[in-house]
Amino acid sequence: KLGIIMNKVSVIGVGKLGLCWALELEKNGYDVLGVDLSQNYVNSLNNKTFNSSEASVNDLLKSSKNFKATTDIKESIDFSDIIFIVVATPSLKNGRYNHQYLDSAIDSIIENSNHESVKHIVVCCTTMPGHCDKLKEKIENNGYTLSYNPEFIAQGSIIKDMENPDIVLIGEDTKEAGDIVEKINLSVAKNNPKVFRMSSVSAEITKISLNCYVTMKIAFANSIGDLCIESGAEYEKVLEAIGNDSRVGNKYFKYGFGYGGPCFPRDNRALGIFSKDMDREVVFSRVTDISNKIHLHYQIEDFVKSNPDKDKEVVIDFVTYKKDSVIVEESQQLLFALELKKLGYKIKILDDRKEVLNKIKSLF
């Protein structure tokens, strides 16, 4: 029997990802307190006027009965024995993750702690391998465990991905902490995912390695597709045949634009940086990044060769990194459109979503 209160959960950081997790927990029977810095944002969550572009979030917020938000981190510590941290860890210019918000959250937890029983911190944001162990050293004498439980989601389908994970990854501090994190994750999942429990550093490596493998698969499929087009071969049939071998698989093995967005490119690079730190370079990280850029150049060259008339309008459906998202970060579609514009083509973008238009209006 777990010796803690399981029905109450705190979520520090209720931005795009954290809010989804908080609302999923509430939907599945937990009493949830979310923490964020902006009082105006917290007010909009509490009075349910906040409007999200992420699928299903608005409905979940409106129907929620046991979710509220606060700016008071001490309130969240007193509220629950289980504290999820879902703050941003943006990439630095050198490709490493910026842990300042995560570190600040941990420091605030320590400063506002005054309890005798053990509480469990669960870090959900992506971190450089080894960082969670550093955080454990800071909190181990303050009555906490610290485990790592990253999400495998894509912007635009966060709720769906949370409810249908392929795997649940847990870098557990203690067996009790691992049991708690597993139980909570499985209560949210609608499917029956495999659960993998290991050390924090093992889980941190797993997280970025898995995404690096997916980028490598995408880049490989596009490279073979480019080769087929150039040689007159049938790229769709070639890739379908390769993907139907059980050793490969068809998922993420189609021809199209290269990978982009807020996760794949940076996780791919972070693995390469960490491998160099360990003096055991994983060259796939670097080669995959190069391959993704080569593919874009080929797509542009192929388009120009097939469409020499620059007076003819080029219609582009969307410039986000994928259709059901509003994110343009490292979007190959956007880079494609911008390069054609530089070459003198007239570009018409059909995507009329305000959030997208505000991001690209200065570019076109």
Contacts in CASP RR format, 6 or more apart in sequence:
PFRMAT RR
TARGET T0000
AUTHOR 0000-0000-0000
METHOD contacts of the structure
MODEL  1
KLGIIMNKVSVIGVGKLGLCWALELEKNGYDVLGVDLSQNYVNSLNNKTF
NSSEASVNDLLKSSKNFKATTDIKESIDFSDIIFIVVATPSLKNGRYNHQ
YLDSAIDSIIENSNHESVKHIVVCCTTMPGHCDKLKEKIENNGYTLSYNP
EFIAQGSIIKDMENPDIVLIGEDTKEAGDIVEKINLSVAKNNPKVFRMSS
VSAEITKISLNCYVTMKIAFANSIGDLCIESGAEYEKVLEAIGNDSRVGN
KYFKYGFGYGGPCFPRDNRALGIFSKDMDREVVFSRVTDISNKIHLHYQI
EDFVKSNPDKDKEVVIDFVTYKKDSVIVEESQQLLFALELKKLGYKIKIL
DDRKEVLNKIKSLF
2 176 0 8 1.000
2 179 0 8 1.000
2 180 0 8 1.000
2 183 0 8 1.000
3 176 0 8 1.000
4 81 0 8 1.000
4 82 0 8 1.000
4 117 0 8 1.000
4 118 0 8 1.000
4 119 0 8 1.000
4 120 0 8 1.000
4 180 0 8 1.000
5 80 0 8 1.000
5 81 0 8 1.000
6 82 0 8 1.000
6 180 0 8 1.000
6 183 0 8 1.000
7 29 0 8 1.000
7 30 0 8 1.000
7 31 0 8 1.000
8 30 0 8 1.000
8 31 0 8 1.000
8 32 0 8 1.000
8 33 0 8 1.000
8 79 0 8 1.000
8 80 0 8 1.000
8 81 0 8 1.000
8 82 0 8 1.000
9 25 0 8 1.000
9 30 0 8 1.000
9 31 0 8 1.000
9 32 0 8 1.000
9 33 0 8 1.000
9 80 0 8 1.000
9 82 0 8 1.000
9 83 0 8 1.000
9 84 0 8 1.000
9 184 0 8 1.000
10 32 0 8 1.000
10 33 0 8 1.000
10 34 0 8 1.000
10 35 0 8 1.000
10 76 0 8 1.000
10 77 0 8 1.000
10 79 0 8 1.000
10 80 0 8 1.000
10 82 0 8 1.000
10 83 0 8 1.000
10 84 0 8 1.000
11 18 0 8 1.000
11 21 0 8 1.000
11 22 0 8 1.000
11 25 0 8 1.000
11 32 0 8 1.000
11 33 0 8 1.000
11 34 0 8 1.000
11 35 0 8 1.000
11 76 0 8 1.000
11 83 0 8 1.000
11 84 0 8 1.000
11 86 0 8 1.000
12 34 0 8 1.000
12 35 0 8 1.000
12 73 0 8 1.000
12 76 0 8 1.000
12 83 0 8 1.000
12 84 0 8 1.000
12 85 0 8 1.000
12 86 0 8 1.000
12 87 0 8 1.000
12 105 0 8 1.000
12 109 0 8 1.000
13 34 0 8 1.000
13 35 0 8 1.000
13 36 0 8 1.000
13 85 0 8 1.000
13 86 0 8 1.000
13 87 0 8 1.000
13 105 0 8 1.000
14 22 0 8 1.000
14 34 0 8 1.000
14 35 0 8 1.000
14 36 0 8 1.000
14 45 0 8 1.000
14 69 0 8 1.000
14 86 0 8 1.000
15 36 0 8 1.000
15 86 0 8 1.000
16 52 0 8 1.000
16 54 0 8 1.000
16 155 0 8 1.000
16 158 0 8 1.000
17 86 0 8 1.000
17 124 0 8 1.000
17 151 0 8 1.000
17 153 0 8 1.000
17 158 0 8 1.000
18 84 0 8 1.000
18 86 0 8 1.000
18 124 0 8 1.000
19 45 0 8 1.000
19 52 0 8 1.000
19 57 0 8 1.000
19 61 0 8 1.000
20 54 0 8 1.000
20 57 0 8 1.000
20 153 0 8 1.000
20 158 0 8 1.000
20 159 0 8 1.000
20 162 0 8 1.000
21 84 0 8 1.000
21 86 0 8 1.000
21 124 0 8 1.000
21 151 0 8 1.000
21 162 0 8 1.000
22 32 0 8 1.000
22 34 0 8 1.000
22 67 0 8 1.000
23 32 0 8 1.000
23 57 0 8 1.000
23 60 0 8 1.000
23 61 0 8 1.000
23 64 0 8 1.000
23 67 0 8 1.000
23 159 0 8 1.000
24 60 0 8 1.000
24 159 0 8 1.000
24 162 0 8 1.000
24 163 0 8 1.000
24 188 0 8 1.000
25 32 0 8 1.000
25 184 0 8 1.000
25 188 0 8 1.000
26 32 0 8 1.000
26 60 0 8 1.000
26 64 0 8 1.000
26 65 0 8 1.000
26 66 0 8 1.000
26 67 0 8 1.000
27 60 0 8 1.000
27 63 0 8 1.000
27 64 0 8 1.000
28 187 0 8 1.000
28 188 0 8 1.000
29 66 0 8 1.000
29 187 0 8 1.000
30 66 0 8 1.000
30 184 0 8 1.000
31 66 0 8 1.000
32 66 0 8 1.000
32 67 0 8 1.000
32 68 0 8 1.000
33 67 0 8 1.000
33 68 0 8 1.000
33 69 0 8 1.000
33 70 0 8 1.000
33 75 0 8 1.000
33 76 0 8 1.000
33 79 0 8 1.000
33 80 0 8 1.000
34 45 0 8 1.000
34 67 0 8 1.000
34 68 0 8 1.000
34 69 0 8 1.000
34 70 0 8 1.000
34 76 0 8 1.000
35 69 0 8 1.000
35 70 0 8 1.000
35 71 0 8 1.000
35 72 0 8 1.000
35 73 0 8 1.000
35 75 0 8 1.000
35 76 0 8 1.000
36 42 0 8 1.000
36 45 0 8 1.000
36 69 0 8 1.000
36 71 0 8 1.000
37 71 0 8 1.000
38 71 0 8 1.000
39 71 0 8 1.000
41 50 0 8 1.000
41 69 0 8 1.000
42 69 0 8 1.000
42 70 0 8 1.000
42 71 0 8 1.000
44 50 0 8 1.000
45 61 0 8 1.000
45 67 0 8 1.000
45 68 0 8 1.000
45 69 0 8 1.000
46 68 0 8 1.000
46 69 0 8 1.000
48 61 0 8 1.000
48 62 0 8 1.000
48 64 0 8 1.000
50 58 0 8 1.000
50 61 0 8 1.000
51 58 0 8 1.000
52 58 0 8 1.000
52 61 0 8 1.000
53 326 0 8 1.000
53 353 0 8 1.000
53 355 0 8 1.000
54 155 0 8 1.000
54 156 0 8 1.000
54 158 0 8 1.000
54 159 0 8 1.000
55 156 0 8 1.000
55 157 0 8 1.000
55 158 0 8 1.000
55 159 0 8 1.000
55 160 0 8 1.000
55 324 0 8 1.000
56 159 0 8 1.000
56 160 0 8 1.000
57 158 0 8 1.000
57 159 0 8 1.000
60 159 0 8 1.000
61 67 0 8 1.000
70 76 0 8 1.000
73 105 0 8 1.000
73 108 0 8 1.000
73 109 0 8 1.000
73 112 0 8 1.000
74 112 0 8 1.000
76 83 0 8 1.000
77 83 0 8 1.000
77 109 0 8 1.000
77 112 0 8 1.000
77 113 0 8 1.000
77 115 0 8 1.000
77 119 0 8 1.000
78 115 0 8 1.000
80 119 0 8 1.000
81 117 0 8 1.000
81 118 0 8 1.000
81 119 0 8 1.000
81 120 0 8 1.000
82 119 0 8 1.000
82 120 0 8 1.000
82 122 0 8 1.000
82 180 0 8 1.000
82 184 0 8 1.000
83 109 0 8 1.000
83 119 0 8 1.000
83 120 0 8 1.000
83 121 0 8 1.000
83 122 0 8 1.000
84 122 0 8 1.000
84 124 0 8 1.000
84 149 0 8 1.000
85 102 0 8 1.000
85 105 0 8 1.000
85 106 0 8 1.000
85 121 0 8 1.000
85 122 0 8 1.000
85 123 0 8 1.000
85 124 0 8 1.000
85 125 0 8 1.000
86 124 0 8 1.000
86 125 0 8 1.000
87 101 0 8 1.000
87 102 0 8 1.000
87 105 0 8 1.000
87 125 0 8 1.000
88 101 0 8 1.000
88 125 0 8 1.000
89 97 0 8 1.000
89 98 0 8 1.000
89 99 0 8 1.000
89 101 0 8 1.000
89 102 0 8 1.000
89 125 0 8 1.000
89 126 0 8 1.000
89 127 0 8 1.000
90 97 0 8 1.000
90 98 0 8 1.000
91 97 0 8 1.000
91 98 0 8 1.000
91 266 0 8 1.000
91 269 0 8 1.000
91 270 0 8 1.000
92 98 0 8 1.000
94 273 0 8 1.000
95 266 0 8 1.000
95 269 0 8 1.000
95 270 0 8 1.000
95 273 0 8 1.000
96 128 0 8 1.000
96 270 0 8 1.000
96 273 0 8 1.000
97 126 0 8 1.000
97 127 0 8 1.000
97 128 0 8 1.000
97 131 0 8 1.000
97 266 0 8 1.000
97 270 0 8 1.000
99 127 0 8 1.000
99 128 0 8 1.000
99 131 0 8 1.000
102 123 0 8 1.000
102 125 0 8 1.000
102 127 0 8 1.000
102 131 0 8 1.000
102 135 0 8 1.000
103 135 0 8 1.000
106 121 0 8 1.000
106 135 0 8 1.000
106 138 0 8 1.000
106 139 0 8 1.000
107 138 0 8 1.000
109 121 0 8 1.000
109 139 0 8 1.000
109 142 0 8 1.000
109 144 0 8 1.000
110 138 0 8 1.000
110 139 0 8 1.000
110 142 0 8 1.000
113 142 0 8 1.000
113 143 0 8 1.000
113 144 0 8 1.000
115 143 0 8 1.000
118 143 0 8 1.000
118 144 0 8 1.000
118 145 0 8 1.000
119 143 0 8 1.000
119 144 0 8 1.000
119 145 0 8 1.000
120 144 0 8 1.000
120 145 0 8 1.000
120 147 0 8 1.000
120 173 0 8 1.000
120 176 0 8 1.000
120 177 0 8 1.000
120 180 0 8 1.000
120 181 0 8 1.000
121 139 0 8 1.000
121 144 0 8 1.000
121 145 0 8 1.000
121 146 0 8 1.000
121 147 0 8 1.000
122 146 0 8 1.000
122 147 0 8 1.000
122 148 0 8 1.000
122 149 0 8 1.000
122 177 0 8 1.000
122 181 0 8 1.000
123 132 0 8 1.000
123 135 0 8 1.000
123 146 0 8 1.000
123 147 0 8 1.000
123 148 0 8 1.000
123 149 0 8 1.000
124 149 0 8 1.000
124 150 0 8 1.000
124 151 0 8 1.000
125 150 0 8 1.000
126 150 0 8 1.000
126 207 0 8 1.000
126 208 0 8 1.000
126 263 0 8 1.000
126 267 0 8 1.000
126 270 0 8 1.000
127 148 0 8 1.000
127 204 0 8 1.000
128 204 0 8 1.000
128 270 0 8 1.000
128 273 0 8 1.000
128 274 0 8 1.000
129 201 0 8 1.000
129 204 0 8 1.000
129 205 0 8 1.000
129 208 0 8 1.000
129 274 0 8 1.000
130 200 0 8 1.000
130 201 0 8 1.000
130 204 0 8 1.000
131 204 0 8 1.000
132 146 0 8 1.000
132 147 0 8 1.000
132 148 0 8 1.000
132 171 0 8 1.000
132 200 0 8 1.000
132 201 0 8 1.000
132 204 0 8 1.000
133 200 0 8 1.000
133 201 0 8 1.000
135 146 0 8 1.000
136 146 0 8 1.000
136 173 0 8 1.000
136 200 0 8 1.000
139 146 0 8 1.000
145 173 0 8 1.000
145 174 0 8 1.000
145 176 0 8 1.000
145 177 0 8 1.000
146 173 0 8 1.000
146 200 0 8 1.000
147 170 0 8 1.000
147 171 0 8 1.000
147 172 0 8 1.000
147 173 0 8 1.000
147 177 0 8 1.000
147 178 0 8 1.000
147 181 0 8 1.000
147 200 0 8 1.000
148 169 0 8 1.000
148 170 0 8 1.000
148 171 0 8 1.000
148 200 0 8 1.000
148 203 0 8 1.000
148 204 0 8 1.000
149 168 0 8 1.000
149 169 0 8 1.000
149 170 0 8 1.000
149 171 0 8 1.000
149 181 0 8 1.000
149 185 0 8 1.000
149 203 0 8 1.000
150 169 0 8 1.000
150 203 0 8 1.000
150 204 0 8 1.000
150 207 0 8 1.000
151 161 0 8 1.000
151 162 0 8 1.000
152 161 0 8 1.000
152 165 0 8 1.000
152 166 0 8 1.000
152 167 0 8 1.000
152 169 0 8 1.000
152 207 0 8 1.000
152 210 0 8 1.000
153 161 0 8 1.000
153 162 0 8 1.000
154 161 0 8 1.000
154 263 0 8 1.000
154 322 0 8 1.000
154 325 0 8 1.000
155 261 0 8 1.000
155 262 0 8 1.000
155 322 0 8 1.000
155 325 0 8 1.000
155 326 0 8 1.000
155 327 0 8 1.000
156 322 0 8 1.000
156 324 0 8 1.000
156 325 0 8 1.000
157 324 0 8 1.000
162 188 0 8 1.000
162 189 0 8 1.000
163 188 0 8 1.000
163 189 0 8 1.000
163 190 0 8 1.000
163 191 0 8 1.000
164 189 0 8 1.000
164 190 0 8 1.000
164 191 0 8 1.000
165 185 0 8 1.000
165 189 0 8 1.000
165 191 0 8 1.000
165 193 0 8 1.000
166 193 0 8 1.000
166 194 0 8 1.000
167 193 0 8 1.000
167 194 0 8 1.000
167 195 0 8 1.000
167 196 0 8 1.000
168 182 0 8 1.000
168 185 0 8 1.000
168 186 0 8 1.000
168 189 0 8 1.000
168 193 0 8 1.000
168 194 0 8 1.000
168 195 0 8 1.000
168 196 0 8 1.000
169 196 0 8 1.000
169 203 0 8 1.000
169 206 0 8 1.000
169 207 0 8 1.000
170 178 0 8 1.000
170 181 0 8 1.000
170 182 0 8 1.000
170 185 0 8 1.000
170 195 0 8 1.000
170 196 0 8 1.000
170 197 0 8 1.000
170 198 0 8 1.000
170 203 0 8 1.000
171 178 0 8 1.000
171 197 0 8 1.000
171 198 0 8 1.000
171 199 0 8 1.000
171 200 0 8 1.000
171 202 0 8 1.000
171 203 0 8 1.000
171 204 0 8 1.000
172 178 0 8 1.000
172 181 0 8 1.000
172 197 0 8 1.000
172 198 0 8 1.000
172 199 0 8 1.000
172 200 0 8 1.000
173 200 0 8 1.000
178 197 0 8 1.000
182 195 0 8 1.000
182 197 0 8 1.000
185 193 0 8 1.000
185 195 0 8 1.000
186 193 0 8 1.000
186 195 0 8 1.000
196 203 0 8 1.000
196 206 0 8 1.000
198 206 0 8 1.000
205 271 0 8 1.000
205 274 0 8 1.000
207 267 0 8 1.000
208 267 0 8 1.000
208 268 0 8 1.000
208 270 0 8 1.000
208 271 0 8 1.000
208 274 0 8 1.000
209 271 0 8 1.000
211 263 0 8 1.000
211 264 0 8 1.000
211 267 0 8 1.000
211 268 0 8 1.000
212 267 0 8 1.000
212 268 0 8 1.000
212 271 0 8 1.000
212 272 0 8 1.000
212 282 0 8 1.000
212 284 0 8 1.000
212 285 0 8 1.000
212 288 0 8 1.000
214 252 0 8 1.000
214 259 0 8 1.000
214 264 0 8 1.000
215 259 0 8 1.000
215 264 0 8 1.000
215 265 0 8 1.000
215 267 0 8 1.000
215 268 0 8 1.000
215 288 0 8 1.000
215 289 0 8 1.000
215 292 0 8 1.000
216 284 0 8 1.000
216 288 0 8 1.000
217 252 0 8 1.000
217 253 0 8 1.000
218 252 0 8 1.000
218 253 0 8 1.000
218 258 0 8 1.000
218 259 0 8 1.000
218 264 0 8 1.000
218 292 0 8 1.000
219 258 0 8 1.000
219 259 0 8 1.000
219 288 0 8 1.000
219 291 0 8 1.000
219 292 0 8 1.000
219 295 0 8 1.000
220 291 0 8 1.000
221 239 0 8 1.000
221 252 0 8 1.000
221 253 0 8 1.000
221 254 0 8 1.000
221 255 0 8 1.000
222 255 0 8 1.000
222 256 0 8 1.000
222 258 0 8 1.000
222 291 0 8 1.000
222 292 0 8 1.000
222 295 0 8 1.000
223 291 0 8 1.000
223 294 0 8 1.000
223 295 0 8 1.000
224 235 0 8 1.000
224 238 0 8 1.000
224 239 0 8 1.000
224 242 0 8 1.000
225 235 0 8 1.000
225 238 0 8 1.000
225 239 0 8 1.000
225 255 0 8 1.000
226 295 0 8 1.000
226 298 0 8 1.000
226 299 0 8 1.000
227 233 0 8 1.000
228 234 0 8 1.000
228 235 0 8 1.000
228 238 0 8 1.000
229 235 0 8 1.000
229 302 0 8 1.000
235 255 0 8 1.000
236 255 0 8 1.000
239 253 0 8 1.000
239 254 0 8 1.000
239 255 0 8 1.000
240 250 0 8 1.000
242 248 0 8 1.000
242 253 0 8 1.000
243 249 0 8 1.000
243 250 0 8 1.000
243 253 0 8 1.000
244 250 0 8 1.000
257 296 0 8 1.000
257 299 0 8 1.000
257 332 0 8 1.000
257 333 0 8 1.000
257 336 0 8 1.000
258 292 0 8 1.000
258 295 0 8 1.000
258 296 0 8 1.000
258 332 0 8 1.000
259 265 0 8 1.000
259 292 0 8 1.000
259 332 0 8 1.000
260 292 0 8 1.000
260 321 0 8 1.000
260 329 0 8 1.000
260 330 0 8 1.000
260 331 0 8 1.000
260 332 0 8 1.000
261 321 0 8 1.000
261 322 0 8 1.000
261 325 0 8 1.000
261 327 0 8 1.000
261 329 0 8 1.000
261 330 0 8 1.000
261 331 0 8 1.000
262 327 0 8 1.000
262 329 0 8 1.000
262 330 0 8 1.000
265 289 0 8 1.000
265 292 0 8 1.000
265 330 0 8 1.000
268 285 0 8 1.000
268 288 0 8 1.000
268 289 0 8 1.000
269 285 0 8 1.000
269 289 0 8 1.000
271 282 0 8 1.000
271 285 0 8 1.000
272 281 0 8 1.000
272 282 0 8 1.000
272 285 0 8 1.000
272 286 0 8 1.000
275 281 0 8 1.000
275 282 0 8 1.000
275 285 0 8 1.000
292 332 0 8 1.000
296 332 0 8 1.000
296 335 0 8 1.000
296 336 0 8 1.000
296 339 0 8 1.000
299 336 0 8 1.000
300 336 0 8 1.000
300 339 0 8 1.000
300 340 0 8 1.000
300 343 0 8 1.000
303 336 0 8 1.000
303 340 0 8 1.000
304 343 0 8 1.000
307 314 0 8 1.000
307 345 0 8 1.000
310 343 0 8 1.000
310 344 0 8 1.000
310 345 0 8 1.000
310 346 0 8 1.000
311 346 0 8 1.000
312 346 0 8 1.000
313 346 0 8 1.000
313 347 0 8 1.000
313 348 0 8 1.000
314 337 0 8 1.000
314 340 0 8 1.000
314 345 0 8 1.000
314 346 0 8 1.000
314 347 0 8 1.000
314 348 0 8 1.000
315 348 0 8 1.000
315 350 0 8 1.000
316 333 0 8 1.000
316 336 0 8 1.000
316 337 0 8 1.000
316 347 0 8 1.000
316 348 0 8 1.000
316 349 0 8 1.000
316 350 0 8 1.000
317 323 0 8 1.000
317 350 0 8 1.000
317 351 0 8 1.000
318 333 0 8 1.000
318 349 0 8 1.000
318 350 0 8 1.000
318 351 0 8 1.000
318 356 0 8 1.000
319 328 0 8 1.000
319 331 0 8 1.000
319 333 0 8 1.000
319 334 0 8 1.000
319 337 0 8 1.000
319 349 0 8 1.000
319 351 0 8 1.000
319 356 0 8 1.000
319 360 0 8 1.000
320 326 0 8 1.000
320 327 0 8 1.000
320 328 0 8 1.000
320 331 0 8 1.000
320 333 0 8 1.000
320 334 0 8 1.000
320 351 0 8 1.000
320 356 0 8 1.000
321 327 0 8 1.000
321 328 0 8 1.000
321 329 0 8 1.000
321 330 0 8 1.000
321 331 0 8 1.000
321 332 0 8 1.000
321 333 0 8 1.000
321 334 0 8 1.000
326 353 0 8 1.000
326 355 0 8 1.000
326 356 0 8 1.000
326 359 0 8 1.000
328 334 0 8 1.000
328 356 0 8 1.000
328 359 0 8 1.000
328 360 0 8 1.000
334 360 0 8 1.000
334 363 0 8 1.000
337 347 0 8 1.000
337 349 0 8 1.000
337 364 0 8 1.000
338 363 0 8 1.000
340 347 0 8 1.000
341 347 0 8 1.000
341 364 0 8 1.000
347 364 0 8 1.000
349 360 0 8 1.000
349 364 0 8 1.000
351 357 0 8 1.000
END
